[in-house]
Amino acid sequence: MADLDFLDFNSDSRPVVYVLRDEDLRKFAASLIKAGRKEREQEIRDESTSDIYYTRAEVKKILKRCDSTLTKWAASGYLVPCYVGGKYLYRKSDVDVILKRRIIR
């Protein structure tokens, strides 16, 4: 039983009891988690279709800062990365704000 697609809501609202092996329940839970992650990643992409993202290495090069500075900035909320697909990505718009602040000073 690789998928538990048979789980469907009973339309006549009678109680239903399913008996599952622990392996099947674990697979089902893993598939729910995986689907949730994919949905969240897609939501993040959809929210910012016009925004460009930079990797940590690109931000370090653009802002001429080291890893420890980016870590401190993230902790203080100054420049907080998004965690997408196992990677920390920085919005171009956030980096641009920091660059503009530098020019003004």
C-alpha positions in Angstrom: 0.0 0.0 0.0 2.3 2.8 -1.3 -0.4 5.5 -1.3 -3.4 5.9 1.0 -5.5 7.7 -1.6 -8.4 5.5 -0.6 -8.9 7.7 2.4 -11.9 9.7 1.5 -14.4 11.5 3.6 -17.5 9.6 4.1 -20.3 11.7 2.6 -23.1 10.2 4.9 -21.1 11.1 8.0 -21.1 7.6 9.5 -18.0 6.7 11.5 -15.3 4.8 9.6 -12.5 2.8 11.0 -9.3 2.1 9.1 -6.7 -0.4 10.2 -3.2 0.6 9.0 0.2 -0.9 9.4 2.7 1.4 11.0 4.8 1.4 7.7 1.8 2.6 5.7 1.0 5.3 8.3 4.6 6.5 8.1 4.6 6.6 4.3 1.3 8.6 4.4 2.7 11.1 6.9 5.9 11.5 4.8 3.8 12.1 1.7 1.7 14.8 3.6 4.9 16.5 4.7 6.4 16.4 1.3 3.2 17.8 -0.3 3.1 20.5 2.3 6.6 21.6 1.6 6.0 21.7 -2.1 2.9 23.8 -1.6 4.8 26.2 0.7 7.6 26.5 -1.8 5.2 27.3 -4.5 3.4 29.8 -2.4 6.7 31.6 -1.8 7.4 31.6 -5.5 3.9 32.9 -6.3 4.1 35.7 -3.7 7.1 37.1 -5.4 6.9 36.4 -9.0 8.3 39.8 -9.8 11.1 39.5 -7.2 14.5 38.1 -7.8 16.4 36.1 -5.3 20.1 36.0 -4.5 22.1 33.2 -2.9 24.2 33.9 0.1 27.4 33.9 -2.0 25.9 36.5 -4.3 24.8 38.7 -1.4 28.2 38.6 0.2 29.8 39.7 -3.1 27.2 42.5 -3.8 27.3 43.9 -0.3 31.0 43.1 0.3 30.3 41.4 3.6 31.3 38.1 5.2 29.3 35.2 6.5 29.4 36.4 10.1 27.9 39.8 9.1 25.1 38.2 7.2 24.4 35.9 10.2 24.3 38.9 12.6 22.1 40.8 10.3 19.7 37.8 10.1 19.6 37.5 13.9 18.9 41.2 14.3 16.3 41.3 11.5 18.2 43.7 9.4 18.5 41.3 6.4 16.5 38.1 6.9 16.8 35.4 4.2 14.0 33.1 3.1 14.5 29.4 3.5 13.4 27.7 0.2 14.2 24.2 -0.9 17.0 23.8 1.6 18.7 27.0 0.6 18.8 30.5 2.2 17.8 33.0 -0.5 17.7 36.8 -0.2 15.2 39.0 -1.9 16.8 41.5 -4.4 14.4 44.2 -3.0 15.8 43.7 0.5 19.4 43.9 -0.8 18.6 47.0 -2.8 17.3 48.7 0.3 20.6 48.1 2.1 22.5 49.4 -1.0 20.4 52.6 -1.1 21.0 53.2 2.7 24.7 53.0 2.0 24.5 55.6 -0.8 22.5 58.0 1.4 25.0 57.9 4.2 
